[in-house]
Amino acid sequence: MGENEKMSFWDHLEDLRWTLVRCIVALFIFAILGFIWMPDLYDSVVMAPTRSDFFLYKYLCKVTSAIPFFPDFCDDTFQVDIINIKMASQFFRHMSTSFWLALILTFPYLAFEIWRFVKPALYAEEKKSMKLVFAFGTVMFFIGCFMGYALVFPMTFRFLATYQLSEMITNQISLDSYMDNFLMLIFIMGVVFELPLISWLLSQLGLLNRSFFKKYRRHAITGLLVAAAIITPSGDPFTLAVVFFPLYMLWELSSLFVKPAPIEEPEEEENNELVHTGKM
């Protein structure tokens, strides 16, 4: 049986309390470090997509320069000035961004703490599989966050920042608007890349099997196209494809992490045939 039988309810509660304390202390320490380094990070990382020298634009310029209907990423004069319209916004953004950075950087440690808390309640085989699951989930989360920062947000920002309903209207993007979209898209992509892990958990609970992915593949393609169009509201096919294909690959990858469909017993199949033929 699991080791959790040797512990009382109050022991579990005490263990949970110290787990939360360690997680909060880790977040607090990294938030302080993030607060100290944040001005440099804003200049070199957070605000990088607002300038034409952002590394992604250089690669996209080479890819799209020969295709006329793709967006122009070769404009060396691209520059968007972010403005602040509230007196306290820069200070509060400094604090909130430090917290989000701490949350991302401490994600592996937080996952380890969760793993250590649930470990005593698991069997030996479950411990081995759950350890790999937590490690895989952590890696996928960081890959998703990087995709959000390097691809999804810059493309969305570049389209929306240069879109004009009329030449008489000048875009002035506020700090709050920029950061809300920046953090939201990066976090969404990090969560989306956890799809294989979520599928595995649902499969372990008996709520999902591989036949689901085969049966609803066409529905998934339509849904993922809609999701990609919402995430990147630009109308060009290139931006849509850049977001759609990673999402679809995650869908197919998730199917490998779930259990195959249960095989129907021969007796049940024979009984079903008799029922349909009216012999029973």
Buried (B, 14 or more C-beta within 10 A) or exposed (E): EBEEEEBEEEEBEEBEEEBEEBBEEBBEEBBEBBBEEBEEBBEEEBBBBBEBEBEBBEEBBEEBEEEEEBBBBBEEEBEBEBEEEEEEBEEEBBEEBBBBBBBBBBBBBBBBBBBEBBBBBBEEEBBEEBBEBBBBBBEBBBBBBBBBBBBBBBBBBBBBBBEEEEEEEEEEBBBBBBBEBBBEBBBBBBBBBBBBBBBBBBBBEEEBBBEBBEEEEEEBBEEBBEBBBEBBEBEBEBBBEBBBEBBBEBBEBBBEBBEEEEEEEEEEEEEEEEEEEEEE
